[in-house]
Amino acid sequence: MNLILLSEDDFIAGNRALLHDRRFQHIAQIHHSTVGDTVRVGVIDGLTGVGTIRAIDDRQVDIEVSLYTPPPEKLPLTLLLALPRPKMLRRIFRSVAELGVEKLIIINSYKVEKSFWSSPALEADTVKRHLIDGLQQARDTRLPAIEFKRRFKPFVEDELPALVGDGQALVAHPGGAGVSATTASRTILAIGPEGGFIDYEVDKFRQAGFGILNLGPRIYRVENAISYTIGKLFG
């Protein structure tokens, strides 16, 4: 953890927070902090700063918190992501938060197995925990907005055109002709399953105003495609 991220529930009085979970274990076992030491802290969706250790034992740590620095700016990016295999979700949610994505919309696709939508990995508390892991790595505090769209066609036909607006809209796709990304104030980026969306889905994106961002001949794992494509757009 490069930042100990706090919630309002962690505060016991004024600017004092009490931790006894894995954040406490990190402070005690990784930082080896003692009374008087400081750690970097932040509050979810709030400021960052420092926490001074007031007391620590084998069960919990009492921290005095001083907050004064805004978190890093989010990327002006909405990421549309075909639901990946559940075992990949922890890494993907963490990466999305770490990279500073402003909004993530998980969508359906022909290649997405129906059983994926019933995975415990999509439970709200689990998703939030993985996002927080990414924020703590990046020293960020602001959670990305998350939405789930289980029906592909109604979403791309009825909702997506309004989301595009005046921004740049791109669907990442392996091979084929493609457009070059440009600097834009707002970007919507769609990334499909491994191997890309099927032709029908790509056509639907085109009808909604999307250009095709060519990823070349290589087939990337979803988490690698996210990092690679965001790097191309905002690197």
C-alpha positions in Angstrom: 0.0 0.0 0.0 1.4 3.4 -1.0 -1.6 5.0 0.8 -3.7 3.9 3.7 -7.2 4.7 2.6 -9.8 5.5 5.2 -13.6 5.6 5.3 -15.7 7.8 7.5 -16.5 4.7 9.6 -12.8 4.4 10.6 -12.9 7.7 12.6 -13.6 7.5 16.3 -13.3 11.2 17.2 -12.5 14.3 15.2 -9.3 13.6 13.3 -8.5 10.2 14.9 -9.0 6.9 13.1 -8.8 3.4 14.6 -7.7 0.5 12.3 -7.6 -3.2 13.1 -7.9 -4.9 9.7 -5.3 -5.6 7.0 -4.5 -1.9 6.9 -3.4 -2.2 10.5 -1.4 -5.3 9.6 0.3 -3.4 6.8 1.3 -0.6 9.1 2.5 -3.0 11.8 4.2 -5.7 9.7 5.3 -3.9 6.5 6.0 -0.4 7.8 7.0 -1.6 11.3 5.6 1.7 12.5 5.8 2.7 16.1 4.3 5.6 18.1 5.2 8.9 16.5 5.8 7.5 13.0 3.8 8.8 10.1 2.1 7.1 7.2 0.5 8.4 4.0 -3.3 8.4 4.4 -6.4 9.5 2.5 -10.2 9.4 2.9 -12.3 7.8 0.2 -13.4 10.4 -2.3 -11.6 13.1 -0.2 -8.1 14.5 0.5 -4.8 12.9 1.2 -2.3 13.7 3.9 -0.4 12.1 6.7 -1.4 10.0 9.7 0.7 10.1 12.9 0.7 6.9 15.1 -0.8 7.8 18.5 -0.9 4.2 19.8 -0.3 0.7 18.4 -0.4 -2.8 19.9 -0.9 -6.3 18.6 -4.6 -5.7 17.7 -5.0 -2.2 16.4 -3.5 1.2 15.6 -4.7 4.7 16.6 -3.9 7.3 14.0 -4.1 11.1 14.1 -5.0 12.2 10.6 -4.1 15.5 8.8 -5.6 15.9 5.3 -4.6 18.7 2.9 -3.7 17.4 -0.6 -6.2 16.7 -3.4 -5.9 13.3 -5.1 -4.6 12.9 -8.7 -6.9 13.9 -11.5 -8.9 11.1 -13.1 -8.5 10.4 -16.8 -11.4 11.8 -18.9 -12.2 8.2 -19.8 -15.3 6.0 -19.7 -14.2 2.4 -20.2 -16.8 0.0 -21.7 -15.5 -3.5 -20.9 -17.1 -6.8 -21.9 -17.4 -8.9 -18.7 -14.2 -10.9 -18.4 -13.8 -14.3 -16.7 -14.4 -14.0 -13.0 -10.9 -15.1 -12.0 -9.5 -12.0 -13.9 -11.9 -9.5 -12.2 -9.7 -8.8 -9.2 -6.8 -7.7 -11.3 -9.0 -5.7 -13.7 -10.8 -3.8 -11.1 -7.6 -3.0 -9.3 -6.0 -1.9 -12.6 -8.9 0.3 -13.6 -8.7 2.2 -10.3 -4.9 2.3 -10.4 -4.8 3.8 -13.9 -7.3 6.6 -12.9 -10.3 5.6 -15.1 -13.2 7.9 -14.3 -16.0 5.5 -15.1 -16.3 1.8 -15.9 -19.3 0.2 -17.6 -19.3 -3.6 -17.6 -21.3 -4.8 -20.6 -22.4 -8.1 -22.1 -21.1 -9.6 -25.3 -21.7 -12.7 -27.4 -18.5 -14.3 -26.1 -19.4 -13.7 -22.5 -20.7 -16.8 -20.7 -24.0 -16.3 -19.0 -22.6 -17.8 -15.8 -20.1 -15.0 -15.4 -22.9 -12.6 -14.4 -23.7 -14.8 -11.4 -20.2 -14.7 -10.0 -19.6 -13.6 -6.4 -16.7 -11.5 -7.9 -19.4 -9.0 -9.0 -20.8 -8.4 -5.5 -20.6 -4.8 -4.5 -18.4 -5.2 -1.5 -16.0 -7.4 -3.4 -15.8 -5.0 -6.3 -15.2 -2.0 -3.9 -12.4 -3.9 -2.1 -10.5 -4.5 -5.3 -11.0 -0.9 -6.4 -9.6 0.3 -3.1 -6.6 -1.9 -3.6 -5.9 -0.1 -6.8 -6.4 3.4 -5.3 -4.0 2.6 -2.4 -1.4 1.6 -4.9 -1.8 4.8 -6.9 -2.2 7.1 -3.9 -5.7 8.0 -5.1 -8.9 8.4 -3.1 -11.7 8.7 -5.7 -13.5 5.5 -6.6 -14.4 5.2 -10.3 -18.1 5.0 -11.1 -19.2 1.5 -11.9 -22.2 0.4 -13.9 -23.3 -3.1 -15.2 -25.3 -3.5 -18.4 -26.4 -7.1 -19.0 -28.2 -6.6 -22.3 -25.9 -5.5 -25.2 -28.3 -4.4 -27.9 -30.6 -2.1 -25.7 -27.5 -0.5 -24.2 -25.7 0.3 -27.5 -28.9 1.3 -29.3 -30.7 3.3 -26.6 -28.1 4.6 -24.1 -24.7 4.6 -25.8 -25.2 7.3 -28.5 -26.1 9.8 -25.7 -23.0 8.9 -23.8 -20.8 9.6 -26.8 -21.8 13.2 -27.2 -19.0 15.4 -28.5 -16.2 13.2 -27.2 -14.0 10.7 -28.9 -15.5 7.2 -29.1 -13.3 4.2 -29.9 -13.7 0.4 -29.9 -10.4 -1.4 -29.6 -10.2 -4.3 -32.0 -7.4 -6.6 -33.2 -6.4 -6.3 -36.9 -8.3 -4.6 -39.7 -8.4 -1.0 -40.7 -8.4 1.5 -37.9 -8.3 5.1 -36.9 -5.7 7.0 -35.0 -6.6 8.2 -31.5 -6.5 12.0 -31.0 -6.3 14.1 -27.9 -9.8 14.8 -26.7 -11.4 16.2 -23.6 -13.6 13.1 -23.2 -13.0 9.6 -24.5 -15.2 6.5 -24.5 -13.2 3.3 -25.1 -14.8 -0.1 -25.6 -12.7 -3.3 -25.1 -14.1 -6.7 -25.8 -13.3 -10.2 -24.8 -10.0 -11.8 -25.8 -10.1 -11.8 -29.6 -12.4 -8.8 -29.7 -16.1 -8.2 -30.2 -17.9 -10.2 -33.0 -18.6 -8.4 -36.2 -22.2 -7.7 -35.3 -21.1 -5.9 -32.1 -18.4 -3.9 -33.9 -21.1 -2.7 -36.4 -23.3 -1.7 -33.5 -20.5 0.4 -32.1 -19.9 2.0 -35.5 -23.6 2.9 -35.7 -23.3 4.6 -32.3 -20.5 6.8 -33.6 -17.4 4.7 -32.6 -14.2 4.5 -34.7 -12.1 1.3 -34.7 -8.8 1.6 -32.8 -6.5 -1.0 -34.3 -4.6 -3.0 -31.7 -2.5 -4.7 -34.4 -2.2 -8.5 -35.0 -1.5 -9.6 -31.4 -4.3 -10.9 -29.2 -3.9 -9.5 -25.7 -5.3 -10.7 -22.4 -8.0 -8.3 -21.3 -6.0 -6.7 -18.5 -3.1 -6.2 -20.8 -5.3 -4.7 -23.5 -6.6 -2.2 -21.0 -3.1 -1.0 -19.9 -1.8 -1.0 -23.5 -4.7 0.9 -25.0 -5.0 3.5 -22.2 -1.2 4.0 -22.6 -1.7 4.7 -26.3 -4.5 7.2 -25.6 -3.1 9.1 -22.6 0.6 8.2 -22.4 
